[in-house]
Amino acid sequence: MKVKILAIALIVSLGINAGTFLTLSYHLWQRGRIGRDADRWRTAHSDRLKHRLDLNEEQIDSMEAMRERMYVKTLPLREKLSARRRELIDLLEGPEPVEPRLGSVIKEIALLQAELEVEIFKNIREIRKTLTPEQQARFLELFERRFHEGDMHFGPPGAGFPPPPEERIPSRK
């Protein structure tokens, strides 16, 4: 009887260990794949931009250098933004969010996001300086399309956003 119980426990243990090993292996494989996919997307995006703007090699090198500088310059901002967003999620997951802290974290996120937008705008202005007038016009057209994509992607302007709270929540009167 003890041998049967030991055999069953061993089989269950092997199943659990194999499942754990396979799950961890899958997640590590996905993490590596996501990084490669992001790099491939960035390369494809850069290639499309180069093609659409008909950039020469000097312009390509200049834009790549600006992109790298912007990445390095905005990394601390993006890390702070990510930390504040994590803090916001932690506050929301807690039993009762402390309203004053919740408000201050949201304000910090808004300020950090605004700082990031300013840096992105500065980078866009620098990129424009490297372009010819025709390329600038096309660049702004592409930028504007990308900027408004959220509104237009799901239909007419505003269609991609949920209705205001008063329209979503039925009245309790």
C-alpha positions in Angstrom: 0.0 0.0 0.0 2.8 2.4 0.9 4.5 1.6 -2.4 1.4 2.5 -4.3 1.0 5.8 -2.5 4.7 6.6 -3.0 4.4 5.8 -6.7 1.3 8.0 -7.1 3.0 10.8 -5.3 6.1 10.4 -7.5 4.0 10.5 -10.7 2.1 13.6 -9.5 5.3 15.3 -8.5 6.9 14.6 -11.9 3.8 16.0 -13.6 3.9 19.2 -11.6 7.7 19.6 -12.1 7.3 19.0 -15.9 4.5 21.4 -16.1 6.4 24.1 -14.2 9.5 23.6 -16.4 7.5 23.8 -19.6 5.6 26.9 -18.4 8.8 28.7 -17.4 10.5 27.7 -20.6 7.6 29.0 -22.6 7.6 32.4 -20.8 11.3 32.8 -21.2 11.0 32.0 -24.9 8.1 34.6 -25.3 10.1 37.2 -23.5 13.0 36.8 -25.9 10.6 36.7 -28.9 8.9 39.9 -27.8 12.2 41.7 -27.7 13.1 40.5 -31.2 9.7 41.4 -32.5 10.0 44.9 -31.1 13.4 45.3 -32.8 12.0 44.0 -36.0 9.0 46.4 -35.8 11.4 49.4 -35.1 13.5 48.4 -38.1 10.4 48.0 -40.3 9.0 51.3 -39.1 12.3 53.1 -39.8 12.5 51.5 -43.3 9.0 52.6 -44.1 9.8 56.2 -43.0 13.0 56.2 -45.0 11.1 55.0 -48.1 8.1 57.3 -47.7 10.3 60.4 -47.2 12.9 59.3 -49.7 15.8 59.9 -47.3 19.4 59.9 -48.3 22.1 58.1 -46.3 23.2 61.3 -44.4 19.6 62.0 -43.4 19.1 58.4 -42.3 22.3 58.5 -40.2 21.3 61.8 -38.7 17.8 60.6 -37.8 19.1 57.4 -36.3 21.5 59.4 -34.1 18.7 61.7 -33.0 16.5 58.8 -32.2 19.2 57.2 -30.1 19.9 60.5 -28.2 16.2 60.9 -27.6 15.9 57.4 -26.3 18.8 58.0 -23.8 17.6 61.4 -22.8 14.0 60.2 -22.2 14.9 57.0 -20.5 14.8 58.4 -16.9 11.5 60.1 -17.7 10.0 56.9 -19.0 11.3 55.0 -16.0 9.7 57.5 -13.6 6.5 57.4 -15.5 6.5 53.6 -15.4 7.1 53.7 -11.6 4.3 56.1 -11.0 1.9 54.0 -13.1 2.9 50.9 -11.1 2.3 52.9 -7.9 -1.1 54.0 -9.2 -2.0 50.3 -9.9 -0.8 49.3 -6.4 -3.0 52.1 -4.9 -6.0 50.9 -7.0 -5.5 47.3 -6.0 -5.4 48.2 -2.3 -8.5 47.8 -0.2 -9.3 51.5 -0.1 -7.3 54.0 -2.3 -6.2 57.0 -0.3 -7.7 59.8 -2.3 -5.0 62.5 -1.7 -2.2 60.1 -2.6 -4.2 58.8 -5.6 -4.7 62.4 -6.8 -1.0 63.3 -6.4 0.2 60.2 -8.3 -2.2 61.0 -11.1 -0.8 64.6 -11.2 2.8 63.3 -11.2 1.9 61.0 -14.1 0.4 63.9 -16.0 3.4 66.1 -15.4 5.8 63.3 -16.4 3.8 62.6 -19.6 3.9 66.3 -20.4 7.7 66.4 -20.0 8.0 63.4 -22.3 5.7 65.0 -24.9 7.9 68.1 -24.8 11.1 66.0 -25.4 9.3 64.2 -28.3 8.2 67.5 -29.8 11.8 68.9 -29.6 13.1 65.7 -31.3 10.5 66.1 -34.1 11.6 69.7 -34.6 15.3 68.5 -34.9 14.3 65.8 -37.4 12.5 68.4 -39.5 15.7 70.5 -39.7 17.4 67.6 -41.6 14.6 67.3 -44.2 14.0 69.2 -47.4 10.8 71.3 -47.7 9.1 68.5 -49.7 10.2 65.9 -47.1 9.0 68.2 -44.3 5.6 68.5 -45.8 5.3 64.7 -46.2 6.7 64.1 -42.7 4.1 66.4 -41.2 1.4 64.7 -43.2 2.5 61.3 -41.8 2.8 62.7 -38.3 -0.6 64.2 -38.4 -2.1 61.0 -39.7 -0.4 59.1 -36.9 -1.4 61.7 -34.3 -5.1 61.4 -35.2 -5.1 57.7 -35.8 -6.7 57.0 -32.5 -9.8 59.1 -33.5 -10.0 57.8 -37.1 -9.1 54.2 -36.5 -12.5 53.2 -35.2 -14.6 55.5 -37.4 -15.4 59.2 -37.2 -13.6 61.5 -34.7 -14.3 60.3 -31.1 -15.7 56.9 -32.2 -12.7 55.1 -30.6 -13.5 56.4 -27.1 -16.1 55.1 -24.7 -19.1 57.3 -23.9 -18.9 59.7 -20.9 -19.6 58.2 -17.5 -23.0 59.7 -17.2 -24.0 57.9 -20.4 -22.5 54.5 -19.4 -23.8 54.3 -15.8 -27.6 53.9 -15.6 -29.3 56.4 -13.3 -30.2 55.1 -9.8 -33.1 57.4 -9.4 
